[in-house]
Amino acid sequence: MRTTTIITAGLILMSGFSLAQDDDMNLVQNGGFETLDGRLRKEKQIDIAKYWVSPTGLSADLYHGDVKPETGIGTPDNNMGSEEPAEGVAYAGVRMYSYNNKEIRTYIMTELLGPLKKDVEYCVSFKVNLAERSKYACNNIAGYLSKKPFETEERVSLLMEDAEIKHSKNKIFNQTYNWETICHIYKANGGEKFLTIGNFDTDGDTKYDKMRKPKDLRGAQSYDAYYFIDDVQVFQLDSVEQCQCEQTDISKDEIETIYVKQIISKKELTTDELIDASTLYFADNSRDLTAVAKKELDLLAARMQEEPSLKLVIHGHSDAEEVEAGKMNPLNKYTAQKRVNEVLSYMEGKGISKDRFTTEIHDDNDPADTSDTGIGHAKNRRVEFTKQ
């Protein structure tokens, strides 16, 4: 069990809450779907993402920030919802389940840089986000490593394989405003060279939840569980600790320190004072918003609704130890950027358009505290706001 230490400065004014590969190491080429090989014009063009294909007759989708918004295949806004990429400007779209098999499932596949070595352990991970237009959410989202590629021109609805790369609890992924990671330590049989992502289980073996239609969603929901996919990685492990898939894998002795700074009544502050006071703090190598951070953002979102002309710059920071951790473990890379993306997603969920924000990523180049202590590092793991 992880112990959380909250270091608080100032007066706590709000009550009712508590806080109880490097790229050259990644065997997946273009794991963020950024690089295009051709012109992206419409849906069902995952093959425009270099090194990626659909292994069945029905192609998966590609969404990219460099296309015109009216195409419906841009990022963050598109025909299936709105989500900032987990990294970069692009992500894939895959149908994992359809009620009563009304729609055919899709899959994405890529060839790794080289074959996996027998009995060697690899960390395999990718991020998923449920599209807002989905009427359903499901489990059994998986990755499958194989020696040979799947190849069929048939519009099949199911590739039947015993896919090992799943969330440890094989849970239903129902988050529409946050990216979640599916991660697995895979011991290679030897020779695996292709990674395929999708749902490899039958409808009968797939659990699902019915989703409520978002209030701001125009048009009908789709009768499926449709997910955005981003940040796909496969890298060889030197030690199990490099592949920290889920918080439950963390050592019992590990201590998480979060710095909290609050003042009395933020509703009474001027806008400039509120912006200056709305600094968010994070746990080590984490982008997750704490209960305190969410309350901070709720107040900031309310003020931005009151002042429609207010636009902000989001500043993402990490501490020096996090930057070093990113050099050793690809899952810990781009921490400051991930924190900014998390804030953007949360604010969009509160009805604040992304167009009202610009971002600046500082990493560890602008520390708030240079003391090189636990408290100092906790102060540096932060997101700040300024006016545009």
N, C-alpha and C positions, 0 to 999 in steps of 0.2 A: 504493500500500500504506500502511495506517495504521500509524504508530509508536505503540506503547503505552509510556508512562512509568509505572513503578510507584514511588510514593513511600512508603517504609516507615518506620514509627516503632516503636521497641521491638525486642524479640527475636522472630525468626521461629521458632516452635516446631513447626509442622507441616510435614513434608516430603512429597515425592511429588506436588506440584502445581506448575503454572507458569501464567503469564499471557502468553503470547507477545504556527385561523381564528376566531381568535375566531369565536363562533357566527354573528355577523352577516355574516361573510365566507363562510360555508359555504352553498352553493347547495342542499344537501340538508336538507330540513326533518325534524326528529326523527331525526337520523342515529344516535342511540343507542337508538331504539325505546322511549324512556321514557314519552312522552305517549300516553295511551290515549283512544280515542274509542269508548266502550262498555265493557262488562264482559267481562273475560277469564275464560272458564270451562273451556275444554278445549283440546286440540291443534287444529292447523289453523286458527288464528285470527290470522294475521298482519295481517289487515285491521283488527283492533282497535287496532293501532299507527297513530296518526294519520299520514296522508299515505302509508301503505304498503299495497300490495295484492299478491296473487298474479296474474300475468297468464294463468295456465292454469287448467283445471278442478279441479286438485288444489292446495289451499292449502298454503303453507309454515306453519311454526310460530312462535309467539311465546312467549318465556319472560320472566317478570317477577317481581321480588322482592316485590311487594305482593299476591300470591295465596297461598292456603293451601298448605302443603307437600304435603298429601295429593292435590292436583290433579295433581301430576306435571309441572307447567309453571312451576315457580318458578325462582328463581335464589338461590344457585348450584346447588342440588340439584334434579334433575328426572329424568324418565323416561329420558333419553338420556345422562346422566352428571352431572358436577359441575364447574362452572367459575364463578369470580367474573367478573362482567362486566368488559370492558376499561374501561368507564366506567359510572357510574350503577348502575342495578339491573336492566337488561333487555338482551336480545339476541334475534336471530331464529335460526331453525333451518331449514336448507336441505339437501335430499338432492341431492348432486352426482353420485352414481354408484350403480348397483346391479348386483351380479354377475348376469350373464345376464339383465339387465333384469327382475329379479323384482319390483322396486318402481319406481313411477313417480317420475321426478325432480320437484323443485319449484324454483320461482324466486320472487324478490321484486322488486318494481318500485316506483319512486317518481317523481313529477313534480318537477322542479327548480323553484326559485324563479323562474327566467327562462331563456330560450333562450341557448345558448352563442353566442359571437360568432365569425364566420368568421376563421380563421387565428390566433386567439388561443389561447395555451397554458393548459391547466388541469391542476392536480394532482388526480388522482382516487385515492382510497385507501379501503380498508376492512380490518378485522381478521377473521381466521378462526381457529377452534380446532376440532380434530377431537373429536367426542363420543366418550366412552369406550366406549359400546355399539357403535360402528361396527366391523364386521369388516374393513372395507377403508378405505384412504386413497387419494386420487387427485390427479392434476394437473388442468389445464384449468379451475381455478376462476377465473371471469372476471367482468368487468363490461362492459356494452354500452350505449353512449349512442345514442339514436335520436330522430328528429324526432317520430315517432308512437309511441303505446304499443302493446305487444303486447296483443291482446284475443282470447281464445278460451275457450270453455266446455269444450272437449275436454280430457280427462285425458291430454294428450300427454306423452310422456317426453322430448322433445327440441325445443328451439327452436334452429333452425339459423341461426347468424349468425357472421360473422367478427369475434369479439370481441377487441378490442385490449388491454383492460385486464387484464393478467395479470402475474404475477411474471416478472422478466426472464429467469429460467431455466425458467419454467413447471414448477417442481418439484412433487413429490408432498408435500403438506402432511400430515405424520403426527404432529404434536405434539398431545398431549392435555392437557398441563398448562401450556401457554404460548400466549398469543395471538401470531399472526404477521401481519405487514402485507403486503397486496397493494397495490402502488402503481404508478402509471403517469403519465407526462406526456403529456397528450392534446392534440393540435392539432385544434381544432374545424373541421368542415366548415361550420358555421353552422346555427343553428336547432335543434340537438339539445336536447331538453327532458325526456327520460325516461331514467332509469338503471335497468337491469335487472341483477341479479346471479344467477349460476348457472353451469352447465356447458353450453356451446353446441356442444360437439364430440361426435361419435359415440362409442359404446363402443369401437369399433375403434381410434379415434385417442386414446383416454384411457388413460393408464398408471395402474397401481394397485399397491399393496402390500397384502398380507394382514396383519392386525394380530392379535397375541396377545391373548387375553382377559385383562383385568386380574384379579389375584387376588381383589380385593375386590368384583368386579362380580357381582351376583346376577342370575340368569336368563340367557337366551341372548343372544348378540350379534345385531345386525341385519345382514342381508346387504347392507349398503350403505356408502357413504362419506357420512356425515352431519356437517355442520359448523354450528357456532354462528357467527353473523355479528354484528359490532358496529362502532360508531364509523365510520360511512360519511361520507365527505367529498368534496366537489367545490368547489375554489376557484380563482379566476383567479390566475395567476402574474405577479408583477412581475419575477422573475428565476428561472432554473432552480434556483438554490441554495435557494430556498424549499421545493422538493419533494425532500428528501433521502430517496428511497425506500428505498435499501438501502445498507449500509456500503460496497459496492464503488463507489458513486458519490462517495465522500468524496475530497477532494483528497489527493494524495500527500504534500503538505506538512503536512497536519493532524496535530496531535499529541494523543493521548488520554492524560489524566493520571488515574490512579486511586490514591487514598490507601489504604494498607493498614496496619492496626495489629493486631498479634497478640502473644500472650504464650505462655509455655512449655507448660504442660500443662493444657489446659482441663478435662480429665477429673478433675483433682484439685481444681478450684475448687468452692466452695460454689455453690448455685443462684443466690444473689444476685450473687456474683462473676461467674458465667458470663453471667447476663443483662446485667450492666453491661459485660462485655467483648465481647459479641456485636454490635458495631456493624458494619453492612455499608456499603461504599463503592461508588460508581458512577462510570462515565465520564460526560463532559459530555452532557447531554440524552439519557441512556440509562437504561433500566430493566432492562437485561440483567444477570443475576447472574453475577459472575465465578466462576472456579474456587475462589477463596478464600472468597467469600461462600457458595457452596454447601456448603463444608466447615464453615463457621460454623453454617449452618442444620442440617446433619446432626447436629452435636453438640447443638444446642439441641433438635432434635426427639427425640433419644435421651433427653435429660434429661426432657422433657415426657412421654415414654412411661413413664419410671421414676416420675414424680410425676403421676398422673392428675388431681390437683386443681389443678395449676399452670395459671393463666391469665395471659395477657400482653396488654399494650397495644403495638401496633406504631405507631411514630412515623415519618411520612414527611417528609423534608426535601429541599429543592432549594436551589441557590445563586441569588444575585440575578441573575446573567447568564442562567440558565435561565428564570427568571420573565420577564425581558425578551424572551428568544427566543420564549416562548410567545405573547407579544403580537404578534410579527411573523409567526410561522409556526404555524398551528393544529396541525401534527404534533408540535410541541414543547410543547403545552399540557398541563397536569395532570401534570407529570413526577413530583412527589412522590406523587400518588395512584397512578400507574401502578407506581411502585416498590413501594408497599405491596401492590397487587394481585398483583404478581409473587411477593412473599414469601408471601402467603396461598396462592397456587396451589402453590408449591413445598412448603410445609408440609403442605397437603392431600395432595399426592402421597406424602408420607412417613407418611401415616396419622394426622395430627394434625387433628382437626375444627376447622372455622372457628369453631365456637361457643366455642372456647377463646381467641379473640382479639377485641379491640376495636381500633379504629384512630383515630388522630389525624393530621390533615394540617396541617403547619406551613408548608409552602412555604419561603420565605426569612426567616420571622419569628423564627427561633430559631437563628441561626448559631453554629456551634462555633468559628469563627475569623473575626475581623473585619478581618484584615490587608489584604484586597483584593489578595492575591497568588495566583499559580497554585496554590500549595500550600494556601492558605487556602480557595479555592473548592473544591478537591478534598476537603478535610475537611468541607465543608458539604453535599456531595452524598452523603447518607447515609440509612440507616434504623436506628433504635434501638429498644430494647425496655425496657419497665418492667413490673413486676407490676401486675395489676389490684387 
